[in-house]
Amino acid sequence: MAQTVNAPTLPPPPLSAGALGWARENLFGSRLSGALTLVSAAAIAVGLWFSLAWIFFSADWEVIVKLGGRFVIGQYNAETSCPGQNCFWRPQAGLLMATALLGVFWAITASVSVKRAAFAVALTSAAFAFLPYSLNEMGWDVRLLLLANVPALGAGWAIGRHTPLNTPSRAIIASVGAFLLTLLLLRGGFLGLEPVVVEKWGGLMLNILLALTGIVFSFPLGVGLALGRRSNLPVLKLLCVFFIEVMRGMPLITLLFMSQVLVPLAFPENFPLNSVTRAAIVIILFSAAYMAENVRGGLQSLHPGQAQASRALGLAAWQTTLFISLPQAIRNVIPALANQFIALFKDTSLVYIIAMLDIVQIGRAFIQGNTEYLLHARELFIFIAVVFWVFTYAMSYFSKRLETHLGVGQR
């Protein structure tokens, strides 16, 4: 009786597996594909050659070094803004709370993406402590507060693992509380803290605060407007439609000008509504209108059989909306919501037109006031563009990871 001998398993051909196989399939799958690959590679190589040559040999980045911390906090720590005190520790305290909260979310979610973000924020913040400034420009107190972001990350992780703050809902509530506490610290005026008028807030700190405020408040408002637009109550539906269409029909810069010029005419001179608060309200309302349409699109994408099934089970209308329709709708429009948040963050740069000292206005004002750096405006605005790109890419990356985790677009 003959024995059956299994033939040895042969490896795949060298040109069909690994990097060579991927390149053959995606870059050189046909003559046209190969030609386009070579032309694109040549164009990229030439662009990199001239770009890197300019960056390392021709560009003068002294203007970035000269501005230094003003890019981050503007004139917040100047003597005219915070007389008699060193107020730099206040935004630093907000950064420490943010780093600790990232550690909390890392411990709760055990997500690789959150872990990477937490380490990136902590290590990047700590790295700024080693900038070669003199002690007059960056003292030991500032350097130690920056270095403290590393132990703050560890402390946040321990809090997320071993304290009652170990659920997502509690961590989110703590995040909102930390944000409000940061605003109180920045404003001052209590416990012996020198008050700093919000008009003196500036730099990247102002862009981040406006973006966070817009995201946090425009999202629930947009959801409410979307539900109101789909309501069966005629008056409520009409009001929501009117608000959404009016807000979407006007440019943001027009609304910002109106908030600074027309709104103060409707209130007394001593009414406590400063320009930054007015700009934040406008950004929230403007973003909420677009958010409402995104959420409404998600609600319309759901099959009506789900609502019918929930009614058959005896669920009330609000229970169907809150527990069945809305979670699925938001999940379906995560890419659109992420795009809206990215646009919102970039739109905060428009406040420079109404004389707020955000990161763009800080750069413009410095160039206009120091004409010896006028020839290096390219370096300045390229740096600002890179800063915005880093933040927007991070938001896009985490949106993509969230889509993958939730299975958006998969059946």
C-alpha positions as CSV (number, residue, x, y, z in Angstrom):
1,M,0.0,0.0,0.0
2,A,1.5,3.3,-1.1
3,Q,1.9,6.0,1.5
4,T,0.8,9.6,0.7
5,V,3.5,12.1,1.2
6,N,2.4,15.7,1.7
7,A,4.2,18.1,-0.7
8,P,6.2,20.8,1.1
9,T,4.5,24.2,1.3
10,L,6.4,26.6,-1.0
11,P,6.8,30.3,-0.2
12,P,5.0,32.8,-2.4
13,P,7.0,34.2,-5.3
14,P,9.3,37.0,-4.2
15,L,7.6,39.6,-6.3
16,S,4.1,38.9,-5.0
17,A,4.6,39.3,-1.2
18,G,5.9,41.8,1.1
19,A,7.0,45.4,0.1
20,L,7.9,44.3,-3.4
21,G,4.5,42.7,-3.9
22,W,2.7,45.7,-2.6
23,A,4.7,48.1,-4.8
24,R,4.1,45.9,-7.8
25,E,0.4,45.8,-7.2
26,N,-0.2,49.4,-6.2
27,L,2.5,51.4,-7.9
28,F,3.5,49.4,-11.0
29,G,0.4,47.4,-11.8
30,S,0.4,48.7,-15.4
31,R,2.5,50.8,-17.7
32,L,0.4,53.9,-17.0
33,S,0.6,53.3,-13.2
34,G,4.3,52.8,-13.3
35,A,4.8,56.0,-15.4
36,L,2.6,58.1,-13.0
37,T,4.6,56.6,-10.0
38,L,7.9,57.7,-11.5
39,V,6.7,61.1,-12.4
40,S,5.2,61.6,-8.9
41,A,8.3,60.4,-7.2
42,A,10.5,62.8,-9.3
43,A,8.2,65.7,-8.4
44,I,8.2,64.8,-4.7
45,A,12.0,64.5,-4.7
46,V,12.4,67.9,-6.4
47,G,10.0,69.5,-4.0
48,L,11.6,68.0,-0.9
49,W,15.1,69.0,-2.2
50,F,14.2,72.7,-2.5
51,S,12.0,72.7,0.6
52,L,14.5,71.1,2.9
53,A,17.3,73.3,1.4
54,W,15.2,76.4,2.2
55,I,14.2,75.2,5.7
56,F,17.8,74.3,6.8
57,F,20.0,76.7,4.9
58,S,18.0,79.8,3.7
59,A,15.2,80.4,6.2
60,D,15.8,82.4,9.3
61,W,13.7,81.2,12.2
62,E,14.8,83.8,14.7
63,V,11.4,85.4,14.6
64,I,9.9,82.2,16.1
65,V,12.5,82.2,18.9
66,K,11.9,85.9,19.6
67,L,8.2,85.4,20.0
68,G,8.6,82.3,22.2
69,G,5.9,82.0,24.8
70,R,3.8,84.7,23.3
71,F,2.8,82.3,20.7
72,V,1.1,80.2,23.4
73,I,-0.4,82.8,25.8
74,G,0.0,86.1,24.0
75,Q,0.2,89.1,26.4
76,Y,-1.4,87.2,29.3
77,N,1.7,87.3,31.5
78,A,2.7,90.8,30.6
79,E,3.0,93.4,33.4
80,T,0.1,95.4,31.9
81,S,-2.1,92.3,32.1
82,C,-1.1,90.8,35.4
83,P,0.6,93.5,37.4
84,G,2.6,92.5,40.5
85,Q,2.2,88.7,39.9
86,N,3.6,85.9,37.8
87,C,0.5,84.6,36.1
88,F,2.2,82.1,33.8
89,W,1.4,79.2,36.2
90,R,-2.4,79.6,35.6
91,P,-2.4,78.3,32.0
92,Q,0.3,75.8,33.1
93,A,-2.1,74.5,35.7
94,G,-4.8,74.0,33.0
95,L,-2.2,72.0,30.9
96,L,-1.4,69.8,33.9
97,M,-5.1,69.1,34.5
98,A,-5.5,68.2,30.8
99,T,-2.5,65.9,30.9
100,A,-3.8,64.2,34.1
101,L,-7.2,63.7,32.5
102,L,-5.6,62.1,29.5
103,G,-4.0,59.7,31.9
104,V,-7.5,59.0,33.4
105,F,-9.0,58.2,30.0
106,W,-6.0,56.0,29.1
107,A,-6.6,54.0,32.3
108,I,-10.3,53.7,31.6
109,T,-10.3,52.9,27.9
110,A,-7.0,51.0,27.7
111,S,-6.8,52.4,24.2
112,V,-3.5,52.5,22.3
113,S,-4.6,55.8,20.6
114,V,-5.4,57.5,23.9
115,K,-2.1,56.2,25.3
116,R,-0.2,57.7,22.4
117,A,-2.0,61.0,22.7
118,A,-1.3,61.2,26.5
119,F,2.4,60.4,26.1
120,A,2.7,62.9,23.2
121,V,1.1,65.7,25.2
122,A,3.1,64.9,28.3
123,L,6.5,64.4,26.6
124,T,6.1,67.4,24.2
125,S,5.2,69.7,27.1
126,A,8.1,68.5,29.2
127,A,10.5,68.9,26.2
128,F,9.7,72.7,26.1
129,A,11.4,72.9,29.5
130,F,14.8,72.3,27.8
131,L,14.5,75.3,25.4
132,P,17.8,77.2,25.5
133,Y,16.3,80.4,27.0
134,S,18.0,82.4,29.8
135,L,16.5,82.2,33.3
136,N,15.2,85.7,32.8
137,E,13.1,84.6,29.8
138,M,12.1,81.1,31.2
139,G,12.7,80.7,34.9
140,W,12.9,77.5,36.9
141,D,9.3,77.8,38.0
142,V,8.2,77.6,34.4
143,R,10.5,74.7,33.5
144,L,9.5,72.7,36.6
145,L,5.8,73.2,35.7
146,L,6.4,71.9,32.2
147,L,8.4,68.9,33.5
148,A,5.5,68.2,35.9
149,N,3.4,67.0,33.0
150,V,5.2,63.6,33.0
151,P,4.3,62.8,36.7
152,A,0.8,64.3,36.1
153,L,0.2,61.7,33.4
154,G,1.2,58.9,35.8
155,A,-1.0,60.4,38.5
156,G,-4.0,60.6,36.1
157,W,-3.5,56.9,35.2
158,A,-3.4,55.9,38.9
159,I,-6.6,58.0,39.5
160,G,-8.3,56.3,36.6
161,R,-7.4,52.8,37.9
162,H,-7.8,53.1,41.7
163,T,-10.4,55.8,42.4
164,P,-14.2,56.1,41.8
165,L,-13.2,58.2,38.7
166,N,-13.0,55.1,36.7
167,T,-16.0,55.3,34.4
168,P,-16.3,57.3,31.2
169,S,-19.3,59.4,32.4
170,R,-17.5,60.4,35.6
171,A,-14.3,61.2,33.6
172,I,-16.3,63.4,31.2
173,I,-17.9,65.3,34.1
174,A,-14.5,65.8,35.6
175,S,-13.2,67.1,32.3
176,V,-16.0,69.7,32.2
177,G,-15.2,70.7,35.7
178,A,-11.5,71.0,34.9
179,F,-12.3,73.2,31.9
180,L,-14.5,75.5,34.0
181,L,-11.8,75.6,36.8
182,T,-9.2,76.6,34.1
183,L,-11.4,79.4,33.0
184,L,-11.7,80.6,36.6
185,L,-8.0,80.5,37.1
186,L,-7.3,82.4,33.9
187,R,-9.8,85.1,34.9
188,G,-8.6,85.4,38.5
189,G,-10.2,87.9,40.9
190,F,-10.5,85.5,43.8
191,L,-8.3,84.1,46.6
192,G,-5.8,86.9,46.1
193,L,-5.4,86.1,42.4
194,E,-4.9,89.3,40.3
195,P,-7.8,89.5,37.8
196,V,-6.8,89.4,34.1
197,V,-9.3,90.8,31.7
198,V,-10.2,88.4,29.0
199,E,-9.2,90.9,26.3
200,K,-5.6,90.1,27.4
201,W,-6.0,86.4,26.7
202,G,-4.3,85.5,23.5
203,G,-2.0,83.2,21.5
204,L,-2.7,79.5,20.9
205,M,-4.4,79.4,24.3
206,L,-7.2,81.6,23.0
207,N,-7.7,79.5,19.9
208,I,-7.9,76.3,22.0
209,L,-10.3,77.8,24.5
210,L,-12.6,79.1,21.8
211,A,-12.5,75.8,20.0
212,L,-13.2,73.8,23.1
213,T,-16.1,76.1,24.1
214,G,-17.5,75.9,20.6
215,I,-17.3,72.1,20.5
216,V,-18.6,71.5,24.0
217,F,-21.6,73.7,23.7
218,S,-22.5,73.6,20.0
219,F,-22.8,69.8,20.0
220,P,-25.8,69.5,22.4
221,L,-27.3,72.6,20.9
222,G,-27.0,71.2,17.4
223,V,-28.6,67.9,18.5
224,G,-31.5,69.9,20.0
225,L,-31.9,71.9,16.8
226,A,-31.9,68.7,14.7
227,L,-34.6,67.1,16.9
228,G,-36.6,70.4,16.8
229,R,-36.4,70.5,13.1
230,R,-37.9,67.0,12.9
231,S,-40.5,67.8,15.5
232,N,-44.2,67.6,14.8
233,L,-44.8,70.9,16.7
234,P,-45.1,73.5,13.9
235,V,-43.9,76.5,16.0
236,L,-40.9,74.7,17.3
237,K,-40.0,73.3,13.9
238,L,-40.4,76.8,12.3
239,L,-38.1,78.4,14.9
240,C,-35.4,75.7,14.4
241,V,-35.6,75.9,10.7
242,F,-35.4,79.7,10.8
243,F,-32.4,79.7,13.1
244,I,-30.5,77.1,11.1
245,E,-31.0,78.7,7.8
246,V,-30.2,82.2,9.0
247,M,-27.0,81.0,10.7
248,R,-25.9,78.9,7.7
249,G,-26.7,81.8,5.3
250,M,-24.3,84.3,6.8
251,P,-20.5,84.2,6.9
252,L,-18.9,83.7,10.3
253,I,-16.8,86.9,10.0
254,T,-20.0,88.9,9.5
255,L,-21.5,87.5,12.6
256,L,-18.3,88.2,14.5
257,F,-18.4,91.9,13.4
258,M,-22.0,92.1,14.4
259,S,-21.2,90.7,17.8
260,Q,-18.6,93.4,18.4
261,V,-20.4,96.4,16.8
262,L,-24.1,95.9,17.0
263,V,-24.6,93.8,20.1
264,P,-23.0,96.3,22.6
265,L,-25.6,98.9,21.4
266,A,-28.4,96.7,22.8
267,F,-27.0,96.5,26.3
268,P,-25.9,99.1,28.9
269,E,-22.2,100.1,28.9
270,N,-21.5,98.3,32.2
271,F,-23.1,95.1,31.1
272,P,-20.7,92.2,31.9
273,L,-20.4,90.7,28.4
274,N,-16.8,91.1,27.1
275,S,-15.7,90.8,23.5
276,V,-14.3,87.2,23.9
277,T,-17.5,86.0,25.4
278,R,-19.5,87.5,22.6
279,A,-17.2,85.9,20.0
280,A,-17.5,82.5,21.8
281,I,-21.3,82.8,21.7
282,V,-21.3,83.6,18.0
283,I,-19.0,80.6,17.3
284,I,-21.2,78.3,19.3
285,L,-24.4,79.4,17.5
286,F,-22.8,79.3,14.1
287,S,-21.3,75.8,14.6
288,A,-24.6,74.5,16.1
289,A,-26.4,75.3,12.9
290,Y,-24.1,73.1,10.9
291,M,-24.0,70.5,13.6
292,A,-27.8,70.3,13.5
293,E,-27.8,69.5,9.8
294,N,-25.2,66.8,10.3
295,V,-27.2,65.1,13.0
296,R,-30.4,65.5,11.0
297,G,-28.7,63.7,8.1
298,G,-27.8,60.9,10.5
299,L,-31.4,60.6,11.8
300,Q,-32.7,60.4,8.3
301,S,-30.3,57.6,7.4
302,L,-32.0,55.3,9.9
303,H,-34.5,52.8,8.7
304,P,-38.0,53.7,9.9
305,G,-38.6,50.1,10.9
306,Q,-36.4,50.7,14.0
307,A,-38.8,53.3,15.4
308,Q,-41.7,51.1,14.6
309,A,-40.1,48.2,16.4
310,S,-39.5,50.4,19.5
311,R,-43.1,51.5,19.5
312,A,-44.2,47.9,19.3
313,L,-42.1,47.2,22.4
314,G,-43.9,49.9,24.2
315,L,-41.1,52.5,24.3
316,A,-42.1,56.1,24.5
317,A,-41.1,58.6,21.8
318,W,-38.4,60.2,23.9
319,Q,-37.0,56.8,24.8
320,T,-36.9,55.8,21.1
321,T,-35.0,59.0,20.3
322,L,-32.6,58.9,23.2
323,F,-31.7,55.3,23.3
324,I,-32.2,54.0,19.7
325,S,-32.3,56.7,17.1
326,L,-29.8,59.3,18.4
327,P,-26.9,57.0,19.2
328,Q,-27.0,55.3,15.8
329,A,-27.4,58.7,14.0
330,I,-24.4,60.2,15.8
331,R,-22.4,57.0,15.1
332,N,-23.2,57.3,11.4
333,V,-22.1,60.9,11.1
334,I,-18.9,60.7,13.0
335,P,-16.8,61.7,9.9
336,A,-19.0,64.7,9.3
337,L,-18.9,65.8,13.0
338,A,-15.1,65.4,13.0
339,N,-14.9,67.6,9.9
340,Q,-17.1,70.2,11.6
341,F,-14.9,70.2,14.7
342,I,-11.8,70.6,12.6
343,A,-13.4,73.5,10.7
344,L,-14.4,75.1,14.0
345,F,-10.9,75.0,15.3
346,K,-9.5,76.6,12.1
347,D,-12.3,79.2,12.2
348,T,-11.1,80.5,15.5
349,S,-8.3,82.2,13.7
350,L,-10.9,84.6,12.2
351,V,-11.1,86.4,15.5
352,Y,-7.9,88.3,14.7
353,I,-10.0,90.4,12.3
354,I,-11.9,91.8,15.4
355,A,-8.6,92.6,17.1
356,M,-8.3,89.6,19.3
357,L,-4.7,88.5,19.9
358,D,-4.9,84.9,18.8
359,I,-1.9,83.1,17.5
360,V,-2.3,84.7,14.0
361,Q,-2.8,88.2,15.3
362,I,0.2,87.8,17.7
363,G,2.4,87.0,14.7
364,R,1.0,89.8,12.5
365,A,1.3,92.4,15.3
366,F,4.9,91.4,16.0
367,I,5.9,91.6,12.3
368,Q,4.2,95.0,11.9
369,G,5.8,96.4,15.1
370,N,9.3,95.0,14.3
371,T,10.0,95.8,10.7
372,E,13.4,94.2,10.8
373,Y,11.6,90.8,10.8
374,L,9.4,91.8,7.8
375,L,11.4,89.7,5.4
376,H,10.9,86.7,7.6
377,A,7.1,86.7,7.6
378,R,7.1,83.5,5.5
379,E,8.8,81.6,8.3
380,L,6.4,83.0,10.8
381,F,3.2,82.0,8.9
382,I,4.6,78.7,7.9
383,F,5.2,77.9,11.5
384,I,1.6,79.0,12.4
385,A,0.3,76.8,9.6
386,V,2.3,73.8,10.9
387,V,0.8,74.4,14.4
388,F,-2.8,74.3,13.0
389,W,-1.9,71.2,10.9
390,V,-0.7,69.3,14.0
391,F,-3.9,70.0,15.9
392,T,-6.2,69.2,12.9
393,Y,-4.3,66.1,12.0
394,A,-4.6,64.8,15.6
395,M,-8.4,65.4,15.5
396,S,-8.6,63.6,12.2
397,Y,-6.5,60.7,13.4
398,F,-8.6,60.1,16.5
399,S,-11.8,60.5,14.5
400,K,-10.6,57.7,12.2
401,R,-9.7,55.5,15.1
402,L,-13.1,56.1,16.7
403,E,-14.7,55.2,13.3
404,T,-12.7,51.9,13.2
405,H,-13.6,51.1,16.8
406,L,-17.3,51.7,16.3
407,G,-17.4,50.0,12.9
408,V,-18.7,53.0,11.0
409,G,-19.5,52.1,7.4
410,Q,-19.4,48.4,8.1
411,R,-22.3,46.0,8.1
